[in-house]
Amino acid sequence: MDITFVFAVALAATMIVVVLALIAIIIYQRWRIGEQNVFIERFIRQNEEMRQKMRKAGIV
């Protein structure tokens, strides 16, 4: 086999692996951010509920 062909195939395989790894990292990070947003949303909702209870009780 020609050495340039082997080198080209190895380089292409490496690039494919790197691109797939980057895609996996992007998907993982989006999943983590989405998971964190759920907790932030719950925290904000609980704060709003507490604020409304305080207004009804005349504290604020």
C-alpha angles and dihedrals in degrees: 000000000000114000093224090057092052090047092049093050092048091049092049091049091050092050092049091051091049092049092048090049091052091049090050091050092050092049091048093049092049089051091050093048091049090050092050091049089059091057093045091049091051091048092051092047092051091049091052091049091050091048091053091049090051091050091050090049090049095241096122 
